[in-house]
Amino acid sequence: MSRRWTAATTFLLSALMGSPTLAADSPNYEKAKREGEVRWYTTNIIDTGVIPIVTAFEKRYPGVKVIYSRGDSPQTVVKILNEAKAGRLEADVVGGTGTSAPLQKAGLLTTYKVMNWDAIPAERKDPNGYWTSNILYFHTPAVNTDLVKAADIPAKLEDLLAPKWKGKIAWSTSSLGGPAFIGSVLVGMGQEKGMEFLRKLAKQEIINLGVSARAAVERVSASEYAVALGILNFHAQIDADKGAPIRWLPLEPILGTFSVEAVLKDAPRPNAARLFVDFLMSEDAARVLANAGFLPALASVPAKTPSLKPEGGNFKANFVTPDFLAENTEKWMALRKELFE
């Protein structure tokens, strides 16, 4: 009788402890269930950065559905600004590299310090809690290994100025492409030396691609171009892992940026918003992202390919905040047009 009672009690306690309803890390869960859903505006790639996260969240927190809308940062910002202006805000949570700064400036974000706030490095979060980073980005060159012999692969950035690369280098004209490479050079080399390098690079007849930085990687993987600048290194690694002839290059200076998440001040579903952002910053979500090839900002979760991050790849990165990025991206885009068109 005693053994049966103990076994039954142990089973019941185990079941209760494993129940999302009683999860110790979800104080907003019951209120979030009454709200029923959370609306997430994101710049993440749908099949790798959105659906796996949504699936994991909805499995852990039944009764709270994630409705997502995917777009690049400028379009996402305009969408939210228009909703707020019309008095019909739909978004609860917004994520991306260039979304938080303009929305914070417009007074549309609220402060929220996620549950594992202390586990997140100080440089990867706003000190007041307006945004928190969950993904790291490193902007680097990449080469097609079918088109570029091993002996010809650039060992330093200045090697790209050699005559043999003229007309063979491409980049995306988006803010996460050519402009990000320009930012890498200016931040890392300084204004004077950086401009000197860029003026020399302009003579190489860089190919401007009116596509995203991810699409530029795909063009290199498909052997359309020998070299791409300003790509995200993990994108190249994802393609390489699938057998594509592409290799990213840790040529310094390298710009490091953050994909961040923020809660809208007038979020229609504030409890679900906080619950979702807590999840996005958790180790569980970081592992989901790592498995998909992303680089988690949470230091306790390693990248699937450790060499993609500075500590594993033996390279240095110059990290810039979303505010810095917002203040300089238009300048970098204008400079690209001035020198490279």
C-alpha positions in Angstrom: 0.0 0.0 0.0 2.8 2.4 1.0 4.8 1.6 -2.1 1.8 2.1 -4.4 1.1 5.5 -2.8 4.7 6.6 -3.1 4.9 5.5 -6.7 1.6 7.2 -7.6 2.7 10.4 -5.8 6.0 10.4 -7.5 4.3 10.0 -10.9 1.8 12.8 -10.1 4.5 15.2 -9.0 6.6 14.4 -12.0 3.7 15.0 -14.3 2.8 18.3 -12.6 6.4 19.5 -12.6 6.6 18.7 -16.3 3.4 20.5 -17.1 3.7 23.8 -19.0 0.8 25.1 -16.9 2.9 24.9 -13.7 6.3 25.7 -15.2 8.2 27.8 -12.7 9.5 30.1 -15.3 6.2 31.2 -16.7 4.5 33.7 -14.4 2.7 35.3 -17.3 1.3 32.0 -18.7 -2.1 31.9 -17.2 -2.8 35.5 -18.2 -1.3 34.9 -21.7 -3.7 31.9 -22.2 -6.6 34.3 -21.6 -5.2 36.5 -24.3 -4.9 33.5 -26.5 -2.2 34.6 -28.9 0.8 36.8 -29.4 1.6 38.6 -32.7 5.3 38.7 -33.6 6.7 40.9 -36.3 10.1 39.5 -37.3 12.9 39.8 -39.8 14.0 36.2 -39.3 13.9 33.7 -42.1 10.6 31.8 -41.9 11.7 28.2 -42.4 14.8 28.3 -40.1 14.3 31.2 -37.7 10.5 31.5 -37.3 8.7 28.2 -37.7 11.1 26.2 -35.3 10.7 28.9 -32.6 6.9 29.0 -33.0 6.6 25.3 -32.9 8.8 25.0 -29.7 6.9 27.9 -28.0 3.4 26.5 -28.7 4.4 23.1 -27.6 5.7 24.4 -24.3 2.8 26.9 -23.8 -0.4 25.3 -25.1 -3.2 27.8 -25.6 -1.0 30.6 -26.7 -0.8 30.8 -30.5 1.9 32.7 -32.3 0.8 34.8 -35.3 3.9 36.0 -37.1 4.5 38.5 -39.9 7.9 38.4 -41.7 9.5 41.4 -43.4 12.8 43.2 -43.6 13.6 45.9 -41.0 12.5 49.0 -42.9 9.2 47.5 -44.0 8.5 46.1 -40.5 9.1 49.5 -38.9 6.8 51.3 -41.4 4.1 48.7 -40.8 4.2 49.3 -37.0 4.4 53.0 -37.4 1.3 53.0 -39.6 -0.6 50.8 -37.3 0.2 53.0 -34.3 -0.7 56.2 -36.3 -4.1 54.6 -37.2 -4.7 53.6 -33.6 -4.9 49.9 -34.6 -1.7 48.4 -33.3 -1.6 44.6 -34.1 2.0 43.7 -33.1 3.0 42.6 -29.6 6.7 41.8 -30.1 9.0 43.0 -32.8 12.4 41.6 -33.7 15.3 42.4 -36.1 18.6 44.3 -36.4 17.1 47.7 -37.5 13.7 47.7 -35.8 14.2 48.7 -32.2 16.0 52.1 -32.6 13.4 53.9 -34.8 10.5 52.4 -32.8 12.0 53.4 -29.5 12.6 56.9 -30.9 8.9 57.0 -31.8 8.0 56.1 -28.2 6.4 52.7 -29.3 8.5 50.4 -27.1 8.3 49.6 -23.5 11.0 48.4 -21.1 11.0 44.8 -20.1 13.8 42.9 -18.5 13.5 39.2 -19.4 13.5 36.5 -16.7 17.1 35.5 -17.4 18.3 39.1 -17.6 21.4 38.5 -15.6 22.6 35.6 -17.8 22.7 37.9 -20.9 26.0 39.9 -21.3 25.6 43.6 -20.7 26.6 44.6 -24.3 23.9 42.4 -25.7 20.9 44.2 -24.1 19.6 47.7 -23.6 20.4 48.7 -20.0 16.8 49.8 -19.4 15.3 46.8 -21.1 14.0 48.3 -24.3 15.6 45.5 -26.3 17.4 42.2 -25.7 19.5 40.3 -28.2 19.0 36.6 -29.0 21.0 36.3 -32.2 24.5 37.4 -33.2 25.5 38.4 -36.7 29.0 38.7 -38.2 29.4 40.4 -41.5 32.2 38.9 -43.6 33.3 38.1 -47.1 32.6 34.7 -48.7 34.1 32.9 -51.7 33.0 30.2 -54.1 35.5 27.4 -53.8 34.9 26.1 -57.3 35.7 29.5 -58.8 38.5 30.4 -56.5 41.5 28.2 -56.1 42.7 27.5 -52.5 46.0 29.4 -53.2 44.0 32.5 -54.4 41.6 32.8 -51.4 42.2 36.2 -49.8 44.1 36.0 -46.6 43.5 39.7 -45.6 41.0 42.3 -46.7 43.6 44.2 -48.8 44.0 41.2 -51.0 40.7 42.1 -52.5 42.3 45.0 -54.2 44.4 42.8 -56.5 43.7 43.2 -60.2 42.5 39.6 -60.5 39.3 40.4 -58.5 38.2 43.3 -60.7 34.6 42.7 -61.8 34.3 39.4 -59.8 33.1 40.8 -56.4 29.4 41.2 -55.6 27.4 42.5 -52.7 23.8 43.1 -51.8 22.6 46.7 -51.9 20.6 46.1 -48.7 21.6 47.4 -45.3 22.9 43.9 -44.4 25.1 43.7 -47.5 27.3 46.4 -49.1 26.5 49.1 -46.5 27.3 46.7 -43.7 30.7 45.9 -45.3 31.3 49.6 -45.6 30.5 49.9 -41.9 32.9 47.1 -41.1 35.7 49.0 -42.8 35.0 52.4 -41.3 34.4 51.1 -37.8 37.4 48.8 -37.9 39.9 51.0 -39.8 38.8 54.4 -38.7 37.4 57.1 -41.0 40.7 58.1 -42.8 42.2 54.7 -43.5 38.7 53.2 -44.1 37.9 55.8 -46.8 41.3 55.2 -48.4 40.5 51.5 -48.6 37.0 52.0 -49.9 38.2 54.4 -52.7 40.6 51.7 -53.9 37.9 49.0 -53.7 35.6 51.2 -55.8 38.0 50.7 -58.7 37.3 46.9 -58.6 33.9 47.4 -60.3 31.9 45.8 -57.5 28.7 44.2 -58.7 25.6 45.6 -57.0 22.9 43.0 -56.5 19.3 44.3 -55.8 18.7 41.4 -53.5 19.0 40.6 -49.8 22.3 39.6 -48.2 21.0 36.0 -47.9 20.2 35.9 -51.6 23.7 37.2 -52.4 25.0 34.1 -50.5 22.8 31.9 -52.6 24.2 33.4 -55.8 27.8 32.7 -54.6 26.8 29.1 -53.6 25.3 28.7 -57.1 28.7 29.7 -58.7 27.3 32.9 -60.2 29.9 35.0 -58.4 33.4 34.3 -57.1 33.3 36.6 -54.0 30.6 38.3 -52.0 31.1 41.0 -49.4 29.0 41.9 -46.3 27.3 38.5 -46.0 26.4 36.9 -42.7 28.9 34.1 -42.0 26.3 31.6 -40.7 24.4 31.9 -43.9 27.4 30.7 -45.9 28.0 27.9 -43.4 24.4 26.7 -43.7 24.9 26.4 -47.5 28.4 24.8 -47.1 26.9 22.2 -44.7 24.5 21.3 -47.5 27.4 20.7 -49.9 27.5 24.1 -51.7 31.0 25.3 -52.8 31.1 28.3 -50.5 33.4 29.4 -47.7 33.1 32.4 -45.4 36.4 34.3 -44.6 37.3 35.7 -41.2 38.9 38.8 -42.7 39.1 41.6 -40.2 37.8 44.1 -39.6 34.5 42.3 -39.0 31.3 44.0 -37.9 29.2 42.4 -35.2 25.5 43.2 -35.0 22.5 41.9 -33.0 19.1 40.7 -33.8 17.0 42.0 -30.9 13.5 41.5 -29.6 11.3 44.2 -28.0 7.9 44.5 -26.5 5.5 47.2 -28.0 4.4 49.7 -25.4 0.7 49.4 -26.3 0.9 45.7 -27.2 -2.7 44.4 -27.4 -1.6 41.2 -25.6 1.0 42.4 -23.0 1.2 39.2 -21.0 1.6 37.0 -24.0 4.2 39.4 -25.3 6.3 39.1 -22.1 5.9 35.3 -22.0 7.0 35.1 -25.6 10.1 37.4 -25.2 11.0 35.4 -22.0 11.0 32.3 -24.2 12.9 33.9 -27.0 15.7 34.7 -24.6 15.7 31.3 -22.9 18.2 28.5 -23.3 15.5 26.3 -24.9 15.0 28.9 -27.7 18.7 29.4 -28.1 19.2 25.7 -28.6 16.4 25.7 -31.3 18.2 28.6 -33.1 21.6 26.9 -32.7 20.3 23.7 -34.3 19.0 25.8 -37.2 22.5 27.2 -37.7 22.0 30.6 -36.0 24.4 32.1 -33.5 22.8 32.4 -30.1 23.6 35.6 -28.2 23.2 33.6 -24.9 26.7 32.8 -23.9 25.7 29.5 -22.3 24.5 28.0 -25.6 27.3 27.3 -28.1 27.0 27.6 -31.9 26.4 24.5 -33.9 29.7 25.4 -35.7 31.9 27.0 -33.0 34.2 28.7 -35.5 31.4 31.0 -36.6 31.8 33.0 -33.3 35.0 35.0 -32.3 35.9 32.7 -29.4 35.8 29.6 -31.6 37.0 31.0 -34.8 39.9 33.1 -33.5 38.8 36.4 -34.9 37.8 39.7 -33.5 34.5 41.5 -34.1 33.6 45.1 -33.6 30.1 45.0 -32.1 27.7 47.9 -32.6 24.4 48.6 -30.9 21.1 48.9 -32.7 21.2 52.7 -32.0 24.7 53.0 -33.6 23.4 51.0 -36.6 20.4 53.2 -37.0 22.5 56.4 -36.8 25.0 55.2 -39.4 23.2 52.9 -41.9 21.9 55.7 -44.1 25.4 57.2 -44.2 26.8 53.9 -45.3 24.1 53.4 -47.9 24.7 56.9 -49.3 28.5 56.2 -49.4 27.9 52.9 -51.3 25.9 54.9 -53.9 28.5 57.6 -54.1 31.5 55.3 -54.6 30.1 52.2 -56.2 27.4 53.2 -58.6 
